[in-house]
Amino acid sequence: MSQDANPLAALAGLQMPETVADMRALLDGFAGLLNGELPEVGAFEPGIAVGDRCTTDVIVPRGAGPHPVLVYLHGGGWICGSPTTHNRLAHRFAEAGFLVFNVDYRLAPEHPFPIPLEDCIHAIRWARREAPRWGGDPGRLAVGGDSAGGNLSAAACAALAGDDDQPRCALLIYGVFDFATIGAPGPATASLPGLDEAAGRKLVSLMVDSYLGEAPSAAVLADPRVSPLHAADRLPPSHVVVGAMDPLAAQAEALVEALARAGVEHEHFVDEGMPHGYAQMEFLAPALPAVGRMIAFLRKHLE
C-alpha cells in the first residue's frame, strides 16, 4: 500500500468480527497500516515487566532528563489491542520529550473487570517509582489512553484521588465514561468504520459482556471503577477529545458537563468529520494537530 493510500479502505469488504478472536485478528492486522515509520526517539525497550502483573514498552525521548512521564493505556474495547497496535502514537509523545510507558495490561474475557483496571493502577504506581531508571521525573507524571484506555485512564485517576500516585493530568481520548448509556439509541455504536447499527451494537455487546459479564447489574454499571463519569469530581485536569462522527462523542460531552459541574479544569475538543480512532490515522488531516494539542496540554501541566 502506498503511503498516500487511505488505510480505511482496507476495511472495505472485510467480514465484520463476531468473536474476540476475530476482533483481535482484525486489529492486529490493521495495526500494521498505522504504525510504520516510527518517529525518532532516544531508546525503545519493549516488554519490561511491571512487577508480576503485566508488561510495558518503555520509550525514552532524546536528550538529557529528567523527562516528564506519560503512562499510556491503549484502546481495543478491553478485549484486544496492545502496545504494538498503538506504537506510533506512543512514539509521538516520546518524540515530544515525554518518557512513555505503553502498558500491556491484561485483557478480557480471560481477565475481566477489575483485573485490567487493577493492572493499570499498578502500572501507574510502578511507573512513578521506576521512572528515574530511564531519566523520568516521577513528580511530573500523567496518564492517557484512547477508547477503552480512556475509560481505564479516568477510572484509574479517580481510584488514585488523594493519593501521592495520582497523575497530575489525564488525556481522555474518545473514551467510554458511562456504561449505562453506551448502547443508548442513536448513531451506530461502532468501533470500526463501515459497521451498520446492528453490527455496531453486536460488537459493543461483545466488548461489554467480555469485560463486565453478561447483563451487568445497575450497581456494576454505576461503579466509578467502571463508569468514571460518577467520579468526575475526583479527576485531575483533563483533556477530553473525540471526533464528531464517533458514536462516543456523547460520552465525552457527558463527562465534560460533569467536570464543569465539579469545577475540574478541563479542555474539550471535537474534531469535525472524524471517526473513532482517528488520532492514530495520520493520513487524516486532523490527526497530528489533535496529538499536538495533547502534547501542549501535557506540557502545560507537567513542565
Secondary structure, DSSP 8 states (H G I E B T S, - for coil): --TTS-GGGGGTT-----SHHHHHHHHHHHHHHHS-S----SEEEEEEEETTTEEEEEEE-SSSS-EEEEEEE--STTTS--TGGGHHHHHHHHHTT-EEEEEE---TTTS-TTHHHHHHHHHHHHHHHHGGGGTEEEEEEEEEEETHHHHHHHHHHHHTTTSTTS-S-EEEES----GGGTT-SSS---SSTT--HHHHHHHHHHHHHHHH-SS--HHHHH-TTT-GGGGGGG--SEEEEEETT-TTHHHHHHHHHHHHHHT--EEEEEETT--TTGGG-TTSTTHHHHHHHHHHHHHHHH-
